[in-house]
């Protein structure tokens, strides 16, 4: 009788553990983002006539770079789910300036040749809670966006003057996401994070569709837009946007 009770207890414990494990979700994925730059930037100048256009003046080009992420979702109330995502973002180019602009105290005149590079690599650590998780899903939370940014403008004709300014820091942002699963394995999702303080703002919005197979492997594709507006923050004024399509694969346990 004792052995029978012990066997029943172990069986119940195993079933309970299995059911608990089924409620924990882990996803890890990676892909490529084709980002196209637009807008302008100004450094150490108060005149809007000194704006450097990312395409016409700095000659920045579209580029493809990788992203990867991992997330863990669990059934424990109050404790947030966690997602970590790393995105590389570098645009560079060289060419002839269309109109005069100033950057970092240097004046770059029309028809001069310059080489430019803008780096905006970032890691997002998101803590979020799920209010709905069925055919329709709704998440909210906070994002700590760790930014590693640097901009360099080099005159390739004449004196070869070069100016570099950089920023490393953590930007706290609010996070919202809504999703729908109209068919088994298919999810339509819109998510975004944003911060607005005075005339400075940062928004990061993604729209995507994903499909998870019966073998834990999934594919995703969508469109992402990252926009940064600065008003004399550390001597930088900007209205920059990087957007474009992306595609990737993931494993969902």
C-alpha positions as CSV (number, residue, x, y, z in Angstrom):
1,X,0.0,0.0,0.0
2,X,2.8,2.4,0.9
3,X,4.6,1.7,-2.4
4,X,1.3,2.3,-4.3
5,X,0.8,5.6,-2.6
6,X,4.4,6.7,-3.3
7,X,4.0,5.7,-7.0
8,X,0.8,7.7,-7.2
9,X,2.4,10.7,-5.5
10,X,5.4,10.6,-7.9
11,X,3.0,10.3,-10.9
12,X,1.0,13.3,-9.7
13,X,4.2,15.3,-9.1
14,X,5.5,14.5,-12.6
15,X,2.2,15.5,-14.2
16,X,2.1,18.7,-12.2
17,X,5.7,19.6,-13.2
18,X,5.0,18.8,-16.9
19,X,1.9,21.1,-16.8
20,X,4.0,23.8,-15.2
21,X,6.7,23.5,-17.8
22,X,4.2,23.7,-20.6
23,X,3.3,27.2,-19.3
24,X,6.8,28.5,-19.6
25,X,7.8,29.8,-23.0
26,X,11.3,30.4,-24.4
27,X,12.0,31.9,-27.8
28,X,15.4,32.7,-29.4
29,X,15.7,34.2,-32.8
30,X,17.9,36.1,-35.2
31,X,17.5,37.8,-38.6
32,X,18.5,40.7,-40.9
33,X,17.1,44.2,-41.0
34,X,17.5,46.4,-44.1
35,X,17.5,49.9,-42.7
36,X,17.3,53.1,-44.8
37,X,18.4,56.4,-43.2
38,X,16.6,59.7,-43.6
39,X,16.5,63.1,-41.8
40,X,19.3,65.4,-40.6
41,X,21.8,65.9,-37.8
42,X,23.6,69.0,-36.4
43,X,26.4,69.2,-33.9
44,X,27.7,72.3,-32.0
45,X,25.6,74.7,-33.9
46,X,22.3,76.6,-33.2
47,X,21.4,77.4,-36.8
48,X,19.0,75.1,-38.7
49,X,20.8,76.2,-41.9
50,X,23.7,74.1,-40.7
51,X,21.7,70.9,-40.7
52,X,23.5,68.0,-42.4
53,X,21.1,65.8,-44.4
54,X,21.9,62.2,-43.9
55,X,21.6,61.4,-47.6
56,X,22.2,64.5,-49.5
57,X,25.2,65.8,-47.4
58,X,26.5,62.8,-45.5
59,X,25.7,60.4,-48.3
60,X,24.7,57.6,-45.9
61,X,23.4,54.5,-47.6
62,X,21.0,51.8,-46.8
63,X,22.5,48.7,-45.1
64,X,21.7,45.3,-43.9
65,X,22.6,44.2,-40.4
66,X,21.7,41.5,-38.0
67,X,19.6,41.3,-34.9
68,X,19.1,38.6,-32.3
69,X,16.9,38.2,-29.3
70,X,15.8,35.8,-26.5
71,X,12.7,36.0,-24.3
72,X,11.3,34.0,-21.4
73,X,7.6,34.0,-20.5
74,X,6.3,32.4,-17.3
75,X,3.0,32.1,-15.3
76,X,4.2,33.7,-12.1
77,X,2.0,36.7,-11.2
78,X,3.5,40.2,-10.7
79,X,7.0,39.0,-11.9
80,X,7.5,40.4,-15.4
81,X,8.5,38.4,-18.5
82,X,11.9,39.3,-19.9
83,X,13.1,39.9,-23.5
84,X,16.6,40.9,-24.5
85,X,17.3,42.1,-28.1
86,X,20.5,43.3,-29.7
87,X,20.5,45.3,-32.9
88,X,23.4,46.5,-35.0
89,X,22.9,49.8,-36.8
90,X,25.7,51.4,-38.9
91,X,25.3,53.6,-41.9
92,X,28.2,54.9,-43.9
93,X,28.9,56.6,-47.1
94,X,31.1,59.0,-49.1
95,X,30.5,61.6,-51.8
96,X,30.1,65.2,-52.7
97,X,28.1,67.6,-50.5
98,X,25.1,69.3,-52.1
99,X,25.0,72.3,-49.8
100,X,27.2,73.9,-47.1
101,X,26.8,72.8,-43.5
102,X,28.7,73.0,-40.2
103,X,29.4,70.1,-38.0
104,X,31.4,70.3,-34.8
105,X,32.8,73.7,-35.5
106,X,34.0,72.7,-39.0
107,X,32.4,74.2,-42.2
108,X,31.9,71.8,-45.1
109,X,31.2,73.6,-48.3
110,X,29.2,72.5,-51.3
111,X,31.0,70.3,-53.8
112,X,33.6,69.2,-51.2
113,X,34.0,65.4,-50.7
114,X,33.3,63.9,-47.3
115,X,33.3,60.4,-45.7
116,X,30.7,59.8,-43.0
117,X,29.7,57.1,-40.6
118,X,26.8,56.9,-38.1
119,X,26.6,54.2,-35.5
120,X,23.5,53.6,-33.4
121,X,23.9,50.1,-32.0
122,X,21.6,49.3,-29.2
123,X,20.5,46.6,-26.8
124,X,16.9,46.5,-25.5
125,X,16.1,44.8,-22.1
126,X,12.3,44.6,-21.8
127,X,10.3,43.7,-18.7
128,X,6.7,43.2,-19.6
129,X,3.4,41.8,-18.3
130,X,0.7,40.0,-20.3
131,X,-2.9,41.2,-19.7
132,X,-4.2,39.0,-22.5
133,X,-2.6,35.8,-24.0
134,X,-5.1,34.0,-26.2
135,X,-6.4,34.6,-29.7
136,X,-5.7,38.3,-28.9
137,X,-2.7,39.3,-26.8
138,X,-1.8,42.5,-25.0
139,X,1.5,43.3,-23.3
140,X,2.8,46.3,-21.5
141,X,6.0,47.1,-19.7
142,X,9.3,49.0,-19.7
143,X,12.4,49.0,-21.9
144,X,15.9,49.9,-21.0
145,X,17.5,50.8,-24.3
146,X,21.3,50.7,-24.0
147,X,22.6,52.9,-26.8
148,X,26.1,53.0,-28.2
149,X,26.2,55.9,-30.7
150,X,28.9,57.6,-32.7
151,X,28.9,60.0,-35.7
152,X,32.0,60.8,-37.7
153,X,32.4,63.3,-40.6
154,X,35.7,63.5,-42.4
155,X,36.6,65.8,-45.2
156,X,38.4,63.8,-47.8
157,X,39.6,66.7,-49.9
158,X,41.6,69.7,-48.6
159,X,42.7,69.5,-45.0
160,X,41.1,66.1,-44.2
161,X,39.4,67.6,-41.1
162,X,37.5,65.0,-39.1
163,X,34.9,65.5,-36.3
164,X,33.6,62.7,-34.1
165,X,30.9,62.9,-31.4
166,X,29.6,59.9,-29.4
167,X,27.0,58.9,-26.8
168,X,26.8,55.9,-24.5
169,X,23.8,55.6,-22.2
170,X,20.6,53.9,-21.1
171,X,17.3,55.3,-22.2
172,X,14.2,54.2,-20.3
173,X,11.1,53.8,-22.5
174,X,7.5,52.6,-22.2
175,X,6.5,49.5,-24.0
176,X,3.2,48.2,-25.5
177,X,2.3,45.3,-27.8
178,X,-0.8,43.9,-29.3
179,X,-1.2,40.7,-31.3
180,X,-3.7,38.4,-32.9
181,X,-3.6,34.7,-33.9
182,X,-6.2,34.2,-36.6
183,X,-4.9,30.7,-37.5
184,X,-2.9,28.1,-35.6
185,X,0.8,29.0,-35.5
186,X,0.3,32.4,-37.1
187,X,0.6,35.6,-35.2
188,X,0.2,39.2,-36.3
189,X,1.9,41.6,-33.9
190,X,2.5,45.3,-33.5
191,X,4.8,46.4,-30.7
192,X,6.6,49.7,-29.9
193,X,8.5,51.5,-27.3
194,X,8.7,55.3,-26.8
195,X,10.1,58.1,-24.7
196,X,9.3,61.8,-25.0
197,X,10.9,64.4,-22.8
198,X,10.3,68.0,-23.8
199,X,11.4,68.3,-27.5
200,X,13.4,65.1,-27.3
201,X,11.9,61.8,-28.3
202,X,12.8,58.2,-29.3
203,X,10.4,55.8,-30.8
204,X,10.9,52.2,-32.0
205,X,8.0,50.5,-33.7
206,X,7.7,47.0,-35.3
207,X,5.0,45.3,-37.2
208,X,5.4,41.7,-38.1
209,X,3.9,38.4,-38.9
210,X,5.3,35.1,-37.6
211,X,4.6,31.4,-38.1
212,X,5.6,28.6,-35.7
213,X,5.8,25.1,-37.1
214,X,5.1,21.9,-35.2
215,X,8.8,21.4,-34.8
216,X,9.6,24.4,-32.6
217,X,11.0,26.3,-35.6
218,X,9.5,29.6,-36.7
219,X,9.9,32.3,-39.4
220,X,9.1,36.0,-39.1
221,X,9.0,39.0,-41.3
222,X,7.9,42.6,-41.0
223,X,8.8,46.3,-40.9
224,X,10.7,48.3,-38.3
225,X,11.0,52.0,-37.8
226,X,13.4,53.7,-35.4
227,X,13.2,57.5,-35.0
228,X,15.3,59.9,-32.9
229,X,14.5,63.6,-32.4
230,X,17.0,65.7,-30.3
231,X,16.8,69.4,-29.5
232,X,20.2,70.6,-28.4
233,X,21.0,67.5,-26.3
234,X,24.7,67.5,-25.6
235,X,25.1,70.0,-28.5
236,X,23.3,67.6,-30.9
237,X,20.1,68.5,-32.8
238,X,18.6,65.8,-35.0
239,X,15.5,64.3,-36.6
240,X,16.7,60.9,-37.8
241,X,14.8,57.9,-39.0
242,X,15.9,54.4,-39.9
243,X,13.3,52.1,-41.3
244,X,12.9,49.1,-43.5
245,X,11.9,45.4,-43.8
246,X,13.4,42.6,-41.8
247,X,13.1,38.8,-41.8
248,X,14.4,36.1,-39.5
249,X,14.0,32.7,-37.9
250,X,13.5,31.5,-34.3
251,X,13.1,28.5,-32.0
252,X,10.1,28.4,-29.7
253,X,10.2,25.9,-26.8
